[in-house]
Amino acid sequence: MQTQRSLRIAFISTFSTPFIQDDLETLKRFYRTHVQIGSGISHIFKIVLSCFKSDIAFCWFASTYAFVAVAFMRLLGRRSVLVIGGVDVAKDEKLKYGIWLVPWKAHLVRYAMKHANKIMAVDQSLAEKACHLVQYDGKNIEIVPTGYDVDFWKISESNKAINVLTVAIVHDEIRFRVKGIDILFETARSLPHISFTMIGLTKEIIALFNPPSNVELVPPMDRRLLLPYYQRAKVYCQPSRQEGMSNVLCEAMLCGCIPVATDVGATKSVLGEIGMCVPPNADALTLALTQALQLPEKMYRAARERIIWRFDKRTREKKLTQIIDHLSR
């Protein structure tokens, strides 16, 4: 067995997000990590080179690039880990959303999932989708939820000045509908006496639609700048039509937001008995938000305790290193 510090990891992703960065920082603390984040033909060659110099490939999201890493490591007789987070098990023809809608990409992703030594799924619902799409038993899948910094994301004693908050980075029309922002706008129009704050719409998207007057639009911002918005919001609303494990939903709950979210992806696993889980339509969302805004302040603490209990960052870090160390034996 190799020592932790001598073990070499090829960390592969097509893009970076805060939760991907969290895993990368964990791996860097324990292993020699070669990072390849990007896309394009040159990225493929960089992946191959990193894999050649590494003992284990760690791929965030099942993609065509993950296929390259898994296939090459298999050729070398080495190990690979694949993390699935939601978009990689999406296949929604109506929304034109998901890598599985493209036959040749689906073929490569299916290979990557079947032949990765270990798949880390952030929720059981995603593991079940993967088994259905790949049409296999999923014996290489292990449920490892995402984790959150419970010391940073915390409740403030300041007044709850925002009625309803939603956060989603939206830069095109497909994502606008995937994240259900059209549902949110319709809901806001039916609740003109309630103030909404929507963070993350780009100027191009705003120009295409007509936001209601009771929705305050805030541009996309760095993740950690969201803290005061979470802390001032009474209710966090997630109106998505497709979702994996929503990081912003968990962060908002840690900050004392009562959650109202659509019943997609891992939402039920996140909420448990806290807040309200409803179908993705404006009528259901309108009723749920009206009721949630009337809930007592003790629910702020209950929302936070739910995430602390289920999704502590240290638990994920421990599980991640255990999986890596086991594969190195």
NORKA-V449189 format. One record per helix or strand. SS is the DSSP state (a for helix, b for strand). FROM is the first residue (numbers start at 0). TO is the last residue. Records with the same first field share a line. If there is no record, write none. Layout:
# NORKA-V449189
SS->FROM-TO / FROM-TO
This chain:
# NORKA-V449189
a->3-5 / 17-29 / 40-51 / 63-75 / 86-88 / 98-100 / 102-114 / 123-133 / 172-177 / 180-189 / 202-207 / 222-231 / 246-253 / 266-270 / 281-291 / 297-309 / 312-326
b->7-12 / 31-36 / 55-59 / 78-83 / 91-91 / 96-96 / 117-120 / 140-142 / 147-147 / 161-169 / 195-200 / 214-217 / 232-237 / 257-261 / 275-277 / 311-311
